[in-house]
Amino acid sequence: MPTSLHLIRASHLNAVIQNLHALSLPVESLLEKAGLYFATPIQPNELIIEKKIWHFLKLAADYTNMPHLATWLTEQSDLSQYGEFTKCLVNADNLHQALLLLTRHISLHNSNNIFLLKEDKQNIWICQPHSRHVKQGAWQVEQHVLTFICLLVEHYLGHGWQPKQIKLRDTEAVGIEHSRFFKGTDIKLGHSYSAIAIDRRLLNKHNPAIDLPQLAEIDPIPNDFLQAFKLLLKQGYFGQDWLAENISASLDISVRTLKRKLQGQGSSLRQVFDEVRFQQACELIDQNVHEYEILAEKLMYTHPNNFVRAFKRWSGITPREFIRLRNRDLS
């Protein structure tokens, strides 16, 4: 079953938030209105429901009366802010290889976006088909994607590069004149997908390699509802109270729909909660957290005895027996 969560790395949001603070916006209030309740900054490799980011950007654009806000924010950012995803893009041998990596490894960054390369006699076009799930703030999405790609191309071709042609899904492109990338660009509005033309002669220009901090390897975001849902639970996306009503509200679906999706993949809320908590308990034990009180608190149990009973239901043995067996296996 394809995911309807459409997740994106949190590094995307952190880069935006850092630049929004420079405008003295009530960032926390806007995050809450968009349904993003966690503390910032968050870990860059954590996952967020993508459409909430675009809703947040739309709210910020309305607040500042800057319809071109996504363009401005992205132009202020540095490619290194986007974590492991851009690390491989900026250190490719040349621009052509970087664009190929973008199309092949986008799933490290986003579970829904797709980039394609199309060619004509003069240009290679980097294209992004329409993302149907993004309904609020669609122009903010298009601005960000176009500007991000331009930053990548500029990294290889040098400051001052501008595309000769671009195609936009938006029919108005309000505020695009504020972008430094599109001053002399031939702009086609109302196209079926977004696309940027790059002169084919420039594709093999050598890369000005840059040093980025060493980052942990990350796995692609799963295109599977059950696995994506487990990852959100594990990272604490839904807070400390795993109530079906709160979780379904965060996902913008009904409790009935949530249960039906899990049932369709042979699972249930109870099974998922148990599996995630057992995995978290094992990880804590491997980190030498053995005190029942601490384990119970970290796993959101009100009393150590409740945790012990749950652990025995998961594994068939008590936590103390489990720890003893783990220690024996390590020996």
N, C-alpha and C positions, 0 to 999 in steps of 0.2 A: 504494500500500500504506500503510495508516494506521500511524503510529508506535506502537511498543510501548515507546518510551523515556520518554514522558511527562515532559517537561522543565519546569523552573521557573527563574525568575531567581534568581541568587545573593543578591540584595538581601533576599530572604525569609530566607535562612539567616543573613546577617550581623546582621540585627535581633535574631534569636533568640540568637546567640552573645554579643552585647554584654550582654544581660541575664542570660544564664547565668553569665557570669563573676562577677556580683554574688553568686551563690550558692556561689562557691568550688568549682565542679564540675571534675572532670578532663576538660575539654572536648575536648582533643586525643585522649585515649584513647577517649572515647565516639564521636568522629567516625570514628576508625579502625575501631572495632567496627561502625559503620554502613556502612563501605565508602567513607568520604569521606576521602581521603588528602592533599588539597591543603593548602597553608598558608593561614592566616586572618590578617587579613581578605582576602577575594577581591574582585575587581572586581564591582560590583553588577549589571552587565548580563551577566555570564557565566552559563552554563547548568549546571544540576545535574539529575541524575535524581531526580524528585520523591519517589518512595517511599523513597529513602535519607534524605531529610530527616525524613519521618515516623517511620522506624525510629530515627533519631537522637533525636527527641523522645521516643519511647516508652522508649528506654534511659535518657534523662535523667529521665523521670518515675519510672521504677522505681528509679533510683539515689537520688533525693530522697524517695521514698515520697510523691510529690505527684501523684495522678491528675489533678488540675486544673492541672498545670504549664503546658500550652499556653495556658489562659485567663490565667494569671498573667503569662506572658511577653508575650503579645500586649497585655494591658492596660498593661504597662510601656513598650511601644514607642510611637513617634510615627509618624504616617502619613508624614511626610517621609522616614523611614528606608527606605521601600520603593521609592525611586527614581522613574524616569520614569513608571511605571505609575500611582502615586498622585498624581503632579503634576497630571494632567488631572482626576482625581476630586475633589480638594479645591478646585479653582478653577473648577468648573462654576457656572452661574448660580444653580442651586437644587438641592435634594436630588433631585428627580425626574430632572433632567438627569444628575446624578452617577450615579444608579442605572442609567440607560440607557447611560451610558458604560461602566459596569462590565460590563454584559451584552454590549456590542458589542466592547470592546477587551480582554477578558480574555486573548486570544491574545498580547498584548504581554508578559504575565506568566507564563502557564501554557499549555501545549499540550493540556491534557486537561480542565481545569475548565470547566464551563458554568454560567452564572447565568441564571435566567429571572425575569420579572416576571409575577405573577398578581394579579388584582383581584377583590374582592368589594364589597359596598355600602359598607363602612366602611374597609377597609384595602387597601393594596397590599402584596403579599407578595414579598420577594426570596428566591428559592428556589435551592438547589443540589442537582441530582440526584445520585444515588449515583455515586461514583467506584470502579468495580469493581477497579481495579488496586491500590488501597490496602488491603492486608490486615493489615499490622502497624500497630498504633497508630491504628486508625480513630477512636477517641474523641478522640485528640489532634488529628486532622485536623478533626473536626467542631467541637471547641472553638475552634481557631484561626480557622476560617472564620467562625463565628458572631461571635466577639469582634471580628475585623477589620471585619466589616460594621457592627457596633454602633459601633465607633470612627468609622467614616465617617458614619453617621447622626448621631452625637453632634456631629460637627464642624459640622453644619448646624443642629441643633436645640438645641444647648447642653448643658453638663454637667448631669447628673442625669436625662437622658432614659432611659427604659426601655421596652422593647416590652411590650405587654399580652399578647401571645401569641407563642410559638415552637413549632415542631415539630422534633423530633430523630429522627434515624435510630437513635441509641443507645437501648438498652432500659433502661439504668440511670442514666446521666448522673451517675456518681460524682464528687462534688466540685463540682458546679455551684453549690452554695450559696455557694461562695467568690467567685463573680463579682459585681461591683458592678452589672452590667447586668440581672440576672435575679432580684432580691430579691422583687419582687411580681408576677412574670410567670406567666401560665398556661402550663404546660409540658406538651406532649403527647409521650410517648415512643413509640418503635417505629414512627415514621412512615416512609413510603417515601422521603422526601427531607427535607433540612433546610430550614427556612423561618422568616423573621422577619416579623411583621406590623408595618406602619407606618401610622399614621392618615393617610388620604388628605388631610385638611385641612392637613397639615403639609408636603406635598410641594413647595409653591411658596415655602417660606420662603427669604428671600434669603441668599446665601452670604457668610459672614464671610471674605473672601479673605485668604490668607496668602502671604507671599513664600517661595519655595523656590529653592534654588540652580539655576542654569541647567545643564541636563543634555543630553547628546547624544541626538539622535533614535535610536530603536531600531526594528527591524523585528519583526513578529510572529514567534513561535517556529514554525518550520515543522512542519506536521502530516504529515511525510514522513520515513520512517526514514533514507533515504540522506542527505538534506540535514541532518537533525538530527545524524546520526553525524559528518558532515564538520565541523559546528560544534564538536562536543565535541573532536574531534581538534585542530582549529585553536587552540582556547583552551587546550590542554594538559591536558584533564580526565584523560587516561590516563597522565600523566607522560611521561617521556623515552623509555621503552622501548615501542615499538609492537609488542608481541608478541600474536599472536592469542589465546593462552591468557589473558593478563592482561586484554586488552580484553573478551573474552567474559565473564570472571569479574566484571568491573566492571559489565557490563550484565545480569548474572544470567541469561545464556543460554549454551548450548554453542557451541563453535567452529563446529560443523556448522550450527547454526541461524543464526549470524551470517553465514556464507558463503552460506547459502541465501537469506537476506533480501536480501543485496546482489545475488546472482545474479538474484533475482526482479525487480530494478530495473535489470538490464542492466549491472551493475558487479561488481567484485571487490575484495578487500582491497588487492591490488597497485595497481589503478587508483585507488582512493580515496587511498591513501598518496601515490602520485605526484602526484595532482591537488592535494592539500592542501599538500604540500611545495613544489610549483612555485608555487602561489599565495603561500605564505609567502616564498619566495625573491624573487619579483617585488616584494612589499611591502617587503622589506628593501632591495632594490636601489633602489627608489623613495625610500627614506629615506637614500640615499647610503652604504649599507653595501656596499662593493665588494671588500673583502679576502676572498679565498677561505677563509682560515683561520677568520675570524669567521663567514662564511656557513655553512661546514661545521659548525662547533660549534653554531650556533643551530638548524640543521636536523638535528642528531643524527647527523652522519656522523663516523666516526672519523678520516678523513683527507681533506684537501682534494681529492685526486685522485678519491676516491670520489664526492664532491659534483659535481665537474666532469663525470664520466661520466654521473651521473644527470641532471644538468641538460641535457646534450646529448641524452639519451634523451627527456626531456620536450619539449624545444623544437626539436631538430634543429640547434641551434647551441651554441657554448660560451658560458659566462657573459660572457666578455670581449666577444664579438661582440654578445651581447644588450644589454650596457650601452652599447656604441657606437651601436647602432641606436636605443636608447631616448633617448640624448643627442641624436641627429640629429633624432628626431621632436619632441623638446621644443624644439629650436632652430627 
